[in-house]
């Protein structure tokens, strides 16, 4: 599983609280997704994706 944070990100940091192994906040105050979702973190990454209030997290083809 791979995730991408698109331009809709509002910097709420909900994803970083839900799945800190995958999402961090960048210097611009917007979320950044790691290159790939580590094994065992898929459920939390999916929860972050589904819980994003603006739909800024997308699953991309591996």
N, C-alpha and C positions, 0 to 999 in steps of 0.2 A: 504494500500500500504506500502511495505517495500522496502528499497533500500540497496544495499551493494556496497562498493567501493572495487574493486579487485586490484590485484597487478600491473595492467597496469597504475595506477595513476602516473602522472608526477608532481603533485603538482602545477598545474597552477592556482588553486583557482577559476576557473570560476564557479564551482558549488556553492561555498560559497557566491559568489556575486549574483548568480541567486536565491538561496534558502537558506538563512542563518538560517532559522528555522530548517533545516534538516542537512545541511552539515557544518562541521567545519574543521579546519586544525589541524592535530595532531602534536606532538612534533617532528616527523620525517619529517615534511613538506609535508605529504600526507593527502588527504582528508579522513574524517571519516563521516559516515552517522549515524544519530540517530537511536535508536531502531525501531521506527515506524514514519511514516509521520503524523504529526498532521492534524486534520480535517481542511480543508480550505487551506492546503499547497500542495495538490496533483498536481495541475496544474504547480506550480513552480518547484516541485520536478521532474515532468516528463520533463519539459523544461530543467532542469539541466542534466537529464539522456540523453536526445536526443542531447543536445549540447556539451556533453563531447567530446573533440577532439580526445581522444584515446579509447573511449568506455569502460572506467573504471567503470562506474556506471551501476549496474544491478538491475532489479526489481526481488525481491525474493518472493516466496509464503508466504502468511501471516499465 
